[in-house]
Amino acid sequence: MRNALFATSAVLMAIAMPATAQTTVEGRVDRLEKEMRAVQRKVFPTGQPLEAEITKPANTAPAPGTPASTPIADLTARVGALESQLAQITGQVEENSFKLKQLEEAFNRYKAESDARAAAAAPAPSPVVSEPRPAPAAATTPKPAASKPAAAASSAASEERKTAVAAVERPSTGNAADDAYTYGFRLWDAKFYPEAQAQLKATVDKYGDSAVASKAQNLLGRAYLDEGKPALASVAFYENYQKRPRGDRAADSLAWLGEALIQLKKPADACKVYQELEEVYGATMSSSLKAMMAKGRTTAKCS
């Protein structure tokens, strides 16, 4: 009798164990379904739900000598695979959400900067100022316009200048390039600087490949400098040295470039020019250029 009871208890325990395991697996499956639905709502808030690509493995004949697994063991293995894949999907969703948040923040910063630049570039609205009404003019005898004598004086001065410029003799030696430069020199020497600039610039443009171009370009810079235009003078001097380093006035242009830079309040650049002048033309410079360079270095306080 006792043996029979023992056998009955063993059978009941064997039946109860699979039931308990099944209950545990069912609980895990329910939890997995809930988590999968949560992931689907997060990844596809309005679209189609995510379909898990997990299929039941095909039934294969067990190898000889391999013990057959129970249905509960197979189900437990499949649930474990589901949990692993769900963890991977959840991690990927979190990573993608973090990257999306970073992109949104970067875009918002870019938009704010663009709006700020656009607002800064937009012209400020001018304040509306009410135009004052003119007071009624008193009945007085109109005075003659004072601008007429000034205009007449200006016109007379202009005519006088034209006459003086026309009086400057144009050379005619048969050498067109030399004659063009000589006429520009005569205009500069007579202190007709705008006219000299126009003549010398035309000479350089027309005879830029001839030997006279170096002298004409250098004198063009002198004409700008004498008229109080050191910026234009510096350009003319530098171009002459850069384009014609072996020209007759290349060294002169460097020396006068230093003077123009001093007038432009750029002593450090002037010192560099004097250093270049000494290194390139030091052995062939005239005494007057050496004296000019020494004076310029003193003025610019070159070391």
BARO-903354 format. One line per 10 residues: number of its first residue (from 1); for each residue x, z, y of N, C-alpha, C. Coordinates in steps of 0.02 Angstrom, whole numbers, plus 50000, padded with zeros to 5 digits. Example, Ala and Ser with C-alpha at 12.3 -4.5 7.8 and 13.67 -1.06 7.14 Angstrom:
REM residues 2
1) 50660/50390/49716/50615/50390/49775/50660/50390/49835  50642/50354/49888/50684/50357/49947/50645/50394/50002
REM end
This chain:
REM residues 303
1) 50042/50000/49940/50000/50000/50000/50043/50000/50063  50095/50041/50058/50140/50045/50116/50176/49979/50127  50197/49947/50073/50231/49882/50079/50184/49829/50109  50123/49831/50091/50074/49783/50118/50066/49791/50193  50061/49855/50216/50055/49867/50288/50116/49842/50326  50174/49853/50295/50237/49831/50328/50238/49754/50335  50216/49721/50283/50214/49647/50285/50165/49622/50338  50107/49657/50341/50057/49637/50390/50083/49646/50461  50118/49701/50474/50147/49714/50541/50198/49661/50559  50238/49642/50511/50289/49590/50525/50257/49524/50544
11) 50203/49506/50509/50168/49444/50524/50139/49446/50595  50109/49503/50613/50079/49510/50679/50131/49505/50734  50189/49535/50721/50243/49532/50771/50268/49461/50779  50273/49425/50725/50296/49355/50727/50247/49312/50766  50183/49328/50760/50132/49289/50797/50134/49308/50871  50145/49373/50885/50143/49397/50954/50201/49372/50996  50260/49364/50964/50320/49343/51001/50313/49273/51032  50291/49223/50994/50280/49157/51027/50228/49160/51083  50177/49201/51073/50125/49206/51126/50155/49235/51189  50197/49286/51181/50229/49316/51241/50275/49266/51275
21) 50314/49231/51235/50359/49179/51264/50320/49125/51299  50264/49106/51268/50223/49054/51299/50196/49078/51366  50175/49143/51368/50150/49170/51431/50203/49169/51485  50265/49186/51466/50321/49186/51514/50334/49116/51540  50335/49067/51496/50347/48997/51515/50292/48972/51561  50229/48990/51543/50173/48969/51585/50180/48997/51656  50203/49059/51661/50213/49088/51728/50266/49050/51767  50321/49031/51732/50374/48993/51766/50349/48925/51787  50307/48894/51743/50280/48829/51761/50235/48834/51822  50192/48886/51824/50148/48895/51882/50190/48904/51946
31) 50242/48944/51941/50285/48954/52000/50318/48889/52021  50341/48851/51971/50373/48787/51987/50324/48739/52021  50262/48737/51997/50212/48693/52027/50200/48713/52100  50197/48779/52113/50186/48801/52182/50245/48782/52226  50306/48792/52201/50365/48775/52241/50369/48700/52252  50351/48660/52200/50353/48588/52206/50303/48564/52259  50243/48595/52259/50194/48576/52310/50218/48594/52380  50254/48651/52386/50281/48671/52451/50333/48621/52475  50376/48599/52428/50427/48550/52446/50395/48484/52466  50342/48465/52429/50307/48403/52445/50276/48405/52514
41) 50247/48463/52531/50217/48469/52598/50270/48465/52653  50331/48489/52638/50384/48489/52687/50415/48421/52695  50424/48386/52639/50456/48319/52640/50406/48266/52659  50344/48270/52632/50292/48220/52645/50231/48253/52675  50235/48273/52740/50177/48308/52769/50114/48266/52773  50122/48199/52779/50063/48156/52783/50065/48098/52735  50120/48091/52697/50128/48034/52653/50111/48050/52582  50137/48007/52537/50123/48016/52467/50166/48073/52439  50139/48112/52393/50178/48168/52365/50235/48141/52323  50284/48186/52316/50343/48169/52277/50327/48175/52203
51) 50344/48124/52167/50332/48125/52094/50398/48139/52060  50399/48191/52023/50461/48210/51988/50477/48160/51934  50541/48141/51932/50563/48093/51883/50589/48130/51821  50546/48172/51793/50565/48211/51734/50517/48192/51678  50543/48166/51629/50502/48145/51572/50524/48182/51510  50477/48185/51465/50492/48219/51403/50541/48178/51363  50594/48208/51340/50643/48169/51302/50612/48141/51239  50635/48082/51222/50610/48049/51162/50628/48090/51100  50579/48090/51053/50591/48127/50991/50643/48090/50949  50694/48124/50935/50747/48096/50893/50754/48139/50831
61) 50773/48106/50780/50781/48143/50717/50840/48189/50722  50832/48252/50706/50889/48299/50710/50942/48280/50659  51002/48293/50680/51058/48279/50635/51053/48324/50575  51077/48300/50520/51074/48341/50458/51111/48407/50468  51080/48458/50446/51111/48524/50451/51096/48559/50517  51062/48524/50564/51046/48555/50628/50979/48589/50622  50974/48652/50640/50909/48686/50633/50860/48660/50684  50799/48649/50664/50746/48624/50707/50728/48677/50758  50718/48654/50822/50699/48701/50874/50624/48707/50878  50601/48763/50901/50530/48776/50906/50502/48742/50968
71) 50437/48729/50972/50407/48700/51032/50418/48743/51094  50419/48809/51085/50430/48854/51142/50500/48844/51169  50549/48835/51125/50618/48825/51147/50624/48759/51185  50591/48707/51161/50592/48643/51197/50561/48649/51266  50503/48683/51268/50469/48691/51332/50511/48732/51380  50545/48784/51354/50588/48825/51397/50645/48784/51425  50674/48740/51384/50729/48697/51408/50705/48650/51462  50645/48621/51453/50618/48576/51504/50604/48613/51569  50578/48674/51564/50564/48713/51624/50630/48731/51659  50683/48745/51621/50748/48758/51651/50774/48698/51689
81) 50764/48638/51660/50784/48576/51695/50745/48567/51759  50679/48581/51755/50638/48577/51815/50662/48624/51869  50678/48685/51852/50701/48734/51901/50767/48710/51933  50812/48682/51893/50876/48659/51919/50866/48602/51969  50822/48553/51950/50810/48496/51995/50773/48519/52057  50727/48566/52050/50691/48591/52109/50739/48625/52157  50788/48662/52131/50838/48695/52174/50879/48643/52211  50897/48587/52177/50935/48535/52210/50894/48502/52265  50830/48487/52251/50787/48456/52301/50778/48502/52361  50767/48566/52348/50758/48614/52403/50820/48617/52447
91) 50879/48619/52415/50941/48620/52454/50950/48557/52496  50933/48499/52467/50939/48436/52504/50891/48434/52562  50830/48460/52552/50781/48462/52607/50805/48506/52663  50833/48563/52647/50859/48607/52699/50917/48575/52737  50961/48540/52700/51017/48507/52733/50993/48451/52779  50944/48411/52755/50917/48358/52797/50882/48386/52858  50846/48441/52850/50812/48472/52907/50862/48495/52959  50919/48523/52936/50971/48546/52982/51002/48488/53020  51016/48432/52984/51045/48374/53018/50995/48343/53068  50931/48342/53049/50880/48316/53094/50875/48358/53157
101) 50881/48423/53149/50879/48468/53207/50939/48455/53253  50997/48444/53222/51056/48429/53263/51047/48364/53302  51019/48313/53268/51008/48249/53302/50959/48257/53360  50906/48296/53349/50857/48306/53403/50889/48342/53463  50931/48393/53448/50964/48428/53502/51012/48383/53540  51050/48341/53504/51096/48295/53537/51059/48245/53581  51003/48219/53554/50963/48171/53593/50935/48204/53656  50911/48265/53649/50883/48300/53707/50937/48311/53760  50999/48328/53738/51053/48337/53786/51069/48271/53821  51072/48217/53781/51087/48152/53811/51033/48131/53861
111) 50970/48143/53844/50915/48125/53889/50919/48165/53953  50935/48230/53947/50940/48272/54007/50996/48248/54052  51054/48230/54022/51110/48206/54062/51093/48139/54095  51060/48095/54058/51041/48030/54086/50993/48039/54145  50944/48084/54136/50896/48096/54190/50931/48125/54251  50981/48169/54239/51016/48199/54295/51058/48147/54332  51091/48102/54294/51129/48049/54327/51084/48001/54366  51027/47985/54337/50981/47940/54371/50954/47972/54435  50940/48037/54431/50915/48072/54491/50969/48075/54545  51032/48085/54523/51087/48088/54572/51099/48021/54604
121) 51091/47967/54565/51104/47900/54592/51048/47875/54636  50988/47901/54627/50931/47877/54667/50940/47898/54740  50927/47854/54786/50935/47873/54857/50884/47924/54878  50908/47973/54915/50863/48025/54938/50814/47998/54989  50751/48017/54983/50702/47992/55031/50718/48015/55102  50718/47969/55146/50734/47986/55216/50675/48024/55246  50692/48076/55283/50638/48116/55314/50600/48075/55365  50537/48086/55364/50493/48051/55411/50498/48085/55479  50523/48050/55526/50530/48078/55594/50482/48040/55639  50442/48077/55671/50395/48046/55717/50432/48016/55776
131) 50420/47955/55789/50454/47921/55844/50427/47946/55911  50472/47970/55953/50447/47996/56017/50419/47940/56060  50367/47958/56093/50335/47909/56137/50374/47905/56202  50389/47845/56224/50427/47839/56287/50385/47862/56346  50419/47895/56392/50384/47917/56452/50368/47857/56496  50314/47860/56530/50297/47803/56573/50351/47792/56625  50372/47731/56630/50426/47714/56676/50401/47717/56748  50444/47745/56789/50426/47749/56860/50434/47681/56892  50394/47669/56939/50394/47604/56973/50455/47601/57018  50508/47571/56993/50570/47564/57031/50590/47491/57033
141) 50632/47476/57077/50656/47408/57084/50705/47393/57027  50694/47343/56987/50739/47330/56931/50809/47314/56955  50859/47346/56919/50928/47335/56937/50954/47274/56898  51000/47240/56924/51029/47182/56888/51067/47206/56827  51063/47169/56774/51096/47188/56711/51171/47192/56721  51200/47248/56696/51271/47260/56705/51313/47222/56654  51279/47195/56601/51317/47162/56548/51341/47093/56568  51311/47064/56617/51330/46997/56636/51402/46994/56662  51422/47039/56707/51491/47036/56729/51540/47049/56672  51522/47097/56626/51566/47111/56569/51573/47051/56524
151) 51516/47017/56511/51518/46957/56469/51558/46902/56502  51551/46896/56567/51589/46846/56603/51663/46860/56600  51681/46926/56607/51751/46945/56604/51780/46932/56535  51740/46948/56483/51763/46935/56414/51772/46861/56401  51726/46822/56425/51731/46750/56416/51793/46723/56452  51805/46749/56512/51863/46727/56549/51927/46745/56513  51929/46807/56484/51988/46829/56447/51999/46786/56385  51943/46768/56352/51949/46727/56293/51976/46658/56310  51952/46631/56364/51977/46565/56385/52051/46569/56404  52068/46624/56436/52138/46634/56456/52183/46639/56394
161) 52159/46675/56342/52198/46682/56281/52206/46614/56247  52151/46576/56244/52155/46510/56213/52207/46466/56249  52207/46472/56314/52256/46432/56352/52327/46454/56336  52337/46521/56330/52404/46546/56316/52426/46526/56246  52381/46529/56198/52398/46510/56129/52414/46435/56126  52375/46396/56163/52387/46324/56163/52454/46306/56194  52479/46353/56236/52543/46340/56268/52602/46350/56222  52591/46384/56166/52645/46393/56117/52661/46326/56086  52723/46308/56090/52743/46241/56068/52742/46236/55991  52714/46183/55967/52716/46168/55896/52778/46126/55881
171) 52820/46147/55836/52880/46108/55820/52862/46045/55781  52904/45996/55787/52894/45933/55751/52962/45904/55733  52990/45931/55679/53057/45910/55658/53055/45861/55600  52996/45850/55573/52991/45808/55514/52987/45847/55450  53005/45912/55451/53000/45955/55392/52936/45997/55401  52883/45976/55367/52817/46006/55378/52817/46081/55361  52851/46101/55307/52851/46172/55287/52887/46214/55339  52945/46192/55360/52983/46230/55411/52945/46231/55478  52915/46176/55495/52877/46174/55558/52818/46222/55557  52784/46226/55499/52727/46272/55494/52749/46344/55501
181) 52806/46361/55469/52832/46430/55475/52855/46444/55546  52890/46397/55576/52917/46408/55643/52860/46418/55694  52806/46381/55686/52750/46390/55732/52718/46459/55722  52713/46482/55660/52688/46549/55648/52734/46602/55677  52800/46590/55673/52848/46637/55702/52840/46640/55778  52831/46583/55810/52823/46581/55882/52759/46617/55904  52705/46611/55866/52644/46647/55882/52654/46722/55875  52689/46742/55822/52703/46814/55812/52748/46840/55868  52799/46802/55887/52845/46824/55939/52810/46831/56006  52757/46790/56016/52718/46794/56078/52664/46848/56074
191) 52663/46885/56017/52615/46940/56006/52543/46916/55999  52534/46855/55978/52468/46831/55960/52460/46842/55884  52449/46906/55867/52452/46925/55796/52397/46894/55753  52334/46893/55774/52283/46861/55731/52297/46787/55719  52317/46753/55773/52333/46682/55765/52394/46671/55721  52443/46715/55728/52503/46710/55686/52486/46722/55613  52442/46771/55600/52422/46786/55531/52388/46726/55499  52343/46694/55536/52308/46636/55509/52357/46579/55494  52405/46567/55540/52454/46514/55530/52500/46528/55471  52525/46590/55466/52572/46607/55412/52537/46607/55344
201) 52475/46631/55342/52439/46631/55279/52427/46559/55255  52409/46515/55302/52400/46445/55284/52465/46414/55260  52520/46435/55290/52586/46409/55268/52602/46430/55197  52589/46494/55181/52602/46518/55113/52557/46484/55063  52494/46475/55081/52447/46443/55035/52467/46370/55021  52493/46337/55072/52508/46266/55064/52578/46254/55036  52626/46296/55055/52695/46285/55035/52721/46345/54995  52679/46373/54952/52698/46433/54915/52756/46423/54867  52769/46361/54846/52824/46348/54799/52889/46329/54834  52888/46326/54900/52948/46306/54936/52988/46367/54956
211) 53049/46355/54981/53093/46411/55000/53066/46447/55062  53026/46413/55102/53001/46443/55164/52947/46495/55150  52919/46495/55090/52863/46541/55075/52884/46614/55080  52946/46630/55059/52968/46700/55062/52971/46724/55134  52995/46683/55180/52998/46702/55250/52928/46707/55281  52885/46660/55262/52817/46661/55291/52777/46721/55267  52782/46739/55202/52746/46796/55176/52772/46861/55206  52837/46867/55214/52866/46927/55244/52844/46934/55317  52844/46879/55354/52823/46882/55424/52748/46895/55430  52709/46873/55380/52637/46889/55379/52628/46965/55375
221) 52666/46998/55332/52663/47071/55329/52683/47104/55394  52734/47076/55427/52755/47103/55492/52700/47096/55543  52665/47039/55542/52611/47028/55590/52554/47079/55579  52538/47093/55515/52487/47145/55501/52511/47213/55525  52574/47229/55511/52600/47295/55529/52603/47304/55605  52622/47252/55641/52626/47257/55714/52557/47263/55745  52505/47239/55710/52437/47244/55737/52404/47310/55717  52441/47352/55681/52413/47417/55661/52372/47414/55598  52390/47369/55552/52354/47362/55488/52403/47372/55430  52427/47434/55419/52478/47446/55368/52453/47432/55297
231) 52389/47440/55284/52364/47427/55217/52371/47354/55198  52350/47309/55244/52357/47237/55231/52431/47218/55230  52471/47251/55272/52542/47236/55273/52575/47254/55206  52557/47311/55179/52587/47332/55115/52571/47283/55060  52511/47256/55060/52492/47206/55009/52535/47143/55017  52543/47120/55079/52582/47059/55091/52655/47069/55071  52684/47127/55087/52754/47140/55070/52764/47144/54995  52718/47180/54962/52726/47189/54890/52718/47122/54853  52670/47082/54874/52661/47017/54841/52722/46972/54850  52752/46976/54908/52812/46934/54920/52869/46955/54874
241) 52879/47020/54866/52932/47044/54821/52915/47028/54748  52852/47037/54730/52833/47027/54660/52836/46954/54640  52813/46909/54684/52810/46838/54667/52876/46802/54679  52916/46827/54728/52977/46792/54746/53035/46842/54750  53054/46874/54694/53107/46925/54697/53174/46898/54718  53185/46832/54713/53248/46802/54734/53241/46764/54800  53186/46773/54833/53175/46739/54897/53219/46767/54952  53222/46730/55008/53264/46749/55065/53244/46816/55095  53179/46833/55091/53155/46894/55123/53128/46945/55073  53148/46941/55010/53124/46989/54960/53148/47060/54976
251) 53211/47067/54992/53238/47134/55008/53206/47159/55073  53197/47115/55122/53164/47135/55185/53093/47161/55172  53058/47126/55127/52989/47147/55112/52987/47216/55081  53035/47232/55037/53037/47299/55008/53051/47352/55062  53097/47338/55107/53112/47386/55160/53051/47397/55205  53017/47342/55224/52958/47349/55266/52899/47379/55227  52897/47369/55161/52845/47401/55121/52852/47477/55124  52915/47501/55122/52925/47573/55130/52899/47598/55197  52910/47560/55251/52885/47578/55317/52808/47579/55318  52777/47529/55287/52704/47527/55285/52676/47586/55247
261) 52708/47606/55192/52684/47663/55153/52692/47728/55192  52744/47734/55232/52752/47793/55274/52694/47797/55324  52677/47740/55353/52621/47740/55400/52554/47756/55366  52550/47739/55301/52490/47755/55263/52491/47827/55237  52543/47865/55256/52550/47935/55235/52558/47941/55159  52600/47898/55132/52618/47900/55061/52693/47903/55054  52724/47958/55075/52797/47962/55075/52827/47959/55005  52792/47987/54955/52819/47986/54887/52826/47914/54862  52776/47872/54877/52779/47802/54857/52832/47765/54896  52840/47783/54959/52892/47752/54999/52961/47767/54971
271) 52972/47828/54947/53036/47846/54917/53049/47804/54854  52998/47792/54815/53007/47750/54756/53026/47679/54775  52996/47654/54829/53012/47586/54852/53085/47583/54875  53108/47634/54912/53177/47634/54935/53226/47637/54876  53207/47675/54825/53250/47679/54765/53254/47610/54731  53196/47576/54727/53195/47508/54698/53237/47460/54740  53233/47467/54806/53271/47424/54850/53346/47433/54839  53367/47495/54833/53439/47508/54824/53463/47484/54755  53422/47495/54704/53443/47476/54637/53447/47400/54629  53401/47363/54660/53398/47291/54650/53442/47254/54700
281) 53443/47275/54763/53478/47237/54815/53533/47277/54849  53552/47334/54822/53600/47377/54856/53665/47343/54873  53690/47300/54828/53755/47269/54839/53751/47211/54888  53692/47183/54899/53686/47124/54942/53648/47137/55006  53627/47199/55018/53588/47214/55078/53631/47209/55141  53598/47186/55194/53632/47184/55259/53637/47254/55288  53680/47263/55336/53689/47328/55367/53625/47352/55402  53587/47304/55430/53525/47324/55464/53474/47350/55414  53469/47319/55355/53422/47344/55304/53445/47411/55277  53509/47421/55269/53534/47486/55246/53517/47541/55296
291) 53525/47525/55360/53508/47574/55411/53434/47588/55412  53393/47536/55402/53321/47545/55400/53300/47587/55340  53332/47576/55282/53317/47615/55222/53336/47688/55232  53395/47701/55262/53417/47770/55273/53369/47807/55320  53347/47772/55373/53300/47803/55419/53233/47817/55385  53210/47769/55343/53146/47780/55308/53150/47837/55258  53207/47844/55225/53215/47900/55177/53213/47967/55214  53243/47969/55272/53241/48031/55311/53170/48047/55333  53134/47997/55356/53065/48008/55378/53021/48030/55321  53030/47998/55262/52988/48014/55203/53013/48077/55167
301) 53070/48104/55189/53099/48164/55158/53112/48153/55083  53145/48096/55070/53162/48080/55000/53219/48125/54978  53217/48144/54915/53270/48187/54889/53331/48145/54871
REM end
